[in-house]
Amino acid sequence: MGHIMRCLALAQGLHKRGINSRFLIKQLNLEVGKIIQQHEYEVEEMPPVLPVEEEAERTLQMISACDDAILFLDVCHNRALFDPIRLNSYHEMVSRRAFTVTIAGATILDVQADIILDPIVRPEAELVKLTKGQKLLQGPDYFVFRNEFLKVLQGERSIPSIAQKILVLISGGDPDEFTLKALQAVTSHANEEMEVRVVVGPCFSKSLVAGVEECLRSLKIKRSLLRHDSNMAEALLWADLALIGDGLVKYESSLLGTPAIILGRNIEKEVILNKAFVAYGSGVYIENVISLSDEKLREKIQSVRFDLPHRKNMSAAGRRLVDGKGFDRIVQSIDMRSVC
């Protein structure tokens, strides 16, 4: 869901400047279209599998009525990265006939586009062979946040001596069921002052939701279940400590100064990117969580809960890493006067 939320952030930024946005998505998940419509944007769907030529043509049809439109492409997701040749072909076809801003993927940067947007932390700046006229906007200074986050930006946060308010916020789908694992670990020896809130993503399996609900019912502390359409900025501001997935949410927790433990999978490129992120001091990273025992995970969480200096440093480092002005910097790189 991170790709959709990022695109919604872009659309909201454009709306503030009087520019309307339309979405084109693949029919991969019914919830995606619903989320976009809930934000009052027009959305069109196309079949999940099409010849690349037809997919490019369908994309261009979306802007056929506007001579000076801009295409923001966020298509370098994990599934697409399995076929980089097809991905490059799509970009070449589209960029020949439209001004394009494409968001880079974890493992691909050098695609054909007028502007390549790479708003994440990498271990080092990767060399990209830019063609004549191309721009590369690289680094977290260009990270874009939704309105709900920008509205609640505040000064330095007050960090309590012990983290008692715990938020579990993993991902939209959570196929590895880290949500339940984290919930069980953090509450296995909960004191009566602890309070926990758990976010259920739109693509959670029924069995995972049932497991989370059963675990919450068994607890004798304050606890609540949050739907995926809840205000995530308010949830992160509420939390003394967030147990999060290793997707884009780590940038959102950093913006708000929420100390976070990032729960990761054993995927080489993700491990590299997550280690680069926490090198800034903006979080604690636990890799290969699926192989970690509940007791070991609990010990790691407890060590952060009771380490006030560490959590203070995390909060301050996160606020230094991102400032919420990414969209303004992107706009400065585009002549928005030419946008339809």
PyMOL commands that set and color helices and strands:
alter all, ss='L'
color gray80, all
select helices_A, chain A and resi 2-16+30-38+52-61+78-81+84-95+140-142+147-150+178-187+206-218+232-238+249-255+268-278+289-291+294-305+308-321+326-332+336-338
alter helices_A, ss='H'
color red, helices_A
select strands_A, chain A and resi 22-26+42-46+70-73+99-103+115-118+135-138+165-169+195-200+222-227+241-245+260-263+284-286
alter strands_A, ss='S'
color yellow, strands_A
deselect
rebuild
show_as cartoon
